[in-house]
Amino acid sequence: MLLWEAAGRYGWIHELFFPPAGKILVSFVQIMLSGEIFGHIGVSLWRAGLGYILAALIAISLGVLMGYWKSAYEAFELVTRC
């Protein structure tokens, strides 16, 4: 933790890419106290949920197609036979 703080504070690594731990902690406390973080959490959960739903719809649809049509199964099968 001290090495992380020193690397950011003394410019060993550019602060834009590797901010000091103390600066991160202060920013975190500020957005927690302002309530701003809950909006960010909501957006992140929405994006994760939407991504999961889209992936599930595609995977389930593809699985059904592969189950019904042998040509679809052969086209999308990832495991090759030896």
C-alpha positions as CSV (number, residue, x, y, z in Angstrom):
1,M,0.0,0.0,0.0
2,L,2.8,2.4,0.8
3,L,4.6,1.6,-2.4
4,W,1.4,2.2,-4.3
5,E,1.0,5.6,-2.6
6,A,4.6,6.5,-3.2
7,A,4.5,5.5,-6.9
8,G,1.6,7.8,-7.5
9,R,2.7,10.7,-5.3
10,Y,6.3,11.0,-6.4
11,G,5.7,10.5,-10.1
12,W,7.3,7.1,-10.5
13,I,4.3,6.2,-12.6
14,H,2.1,8.9,-14.2
15,E,-0.7,9.9,-11.8
16,L,-3.3,9.7,-14.6
17,F,-2.7,5.9,-15.0
18,F,-1.8,5.1,-11.4
19,P,-3.3,7.6,-8.9
20,P,-2.2,7.5,-5.2
21,A,-4.3,5.3,-3.0
22,G,-5.1,8.3,-0.7
23,K,-6.6,10.2,-3.6
24,I,-8.7,7.3,-4.6
25,L,-10.0,6.9,-1.0
26,V,-10.9,10.6,-0.8
27,S,-12.8,10.5,-4.1
28,F,-14.6,7.4,-3.0
29,V,-15.7,8.9,0.3
30,Q,-16.9,12.1,-1.5
31,I,-19.1,10.2,-4.0
32,M,-20.4,8.0,-1.2
33,L,-21.4,11.1,0.9
34,S,-22.9,12.9,-2.0
35,G,-25.0,9.8,-3.0
36,E,-23.6,10.0,-6.5
37,I,-22.3,6.5,-6.4
38,F,-25.8,4.9,-6.3
39,G,-26.5,6.3,-9.8
40,H,-23.3,4.8,-11.0
41,I,-24.1,1.5,-9.4
42,G,-27.5,1.5,-11.0
43,V,-26.1,2.2,-14.5
44,S,-23.5,-0.6,-14.0
45,L,-26.1,-3.1,-12.9
46,W,-28.4,-2.1,-15.8
47,R,-25.5,-2.7,-18.3
48,A,-24.5,-6.0,-16.7
49,G,-28.1,-7.2,-16.7
50,L,-28.7,-6.2,-20.3
51,G,-25.5,-7.8,-21.4
52,Y,-26.5,-11.0,-19.6
53,I,-30.0,-11.0,-21.1
54,L,-28.7,-10.5,-24.6
55,A,-26.0,-13.2,-24.2
56,A,-28.6,-15.6,-22.8
57,L,-31.1,-14.9,-25.7
58,I,-28.4,-15.5,-28.3
59,A,-27.0,-18.6,-26.6
60,I,-30.5,-20.2,-26.0
61,S,-31.6,-19.4,-29.6
62,L,-28.4,-20.9,-30.9
63,G,-28.7,-24.0,-28.7
64,V,-32.3,-24.6,-29.9
65,L,-31.2,-24.2,-33.6
66,M,-28.4,-26.6,-33.0
67,G,-30.7,-29.1,-31.4
68,Y,-33.2,-29.0,-34.2
69,W,-31.0,-28.9,-37.3
70,K,-27.9,-31.0,-37.8
71,S,-26.5,-28.5,-40.2
72,A,-26.7,-25.7,-37.6
73,Y,-25.1,-28.1,-35.1
74,E,-22.2,-28.9,-37.4
75,A,-21.7,-25.2,-38.3
76,F,-21.6,-24.0,-34.7
77,E,-20.1,-26.9,-32.8
78,L,-17.0,-25.8,-31.0
79,V,-15.6,-29.2,-30.0
80,T,-13.9,-31.1,-32.8
81,R,-13.9,-34.9,-32.9
82,C,-10.6,-36.7,-33.0
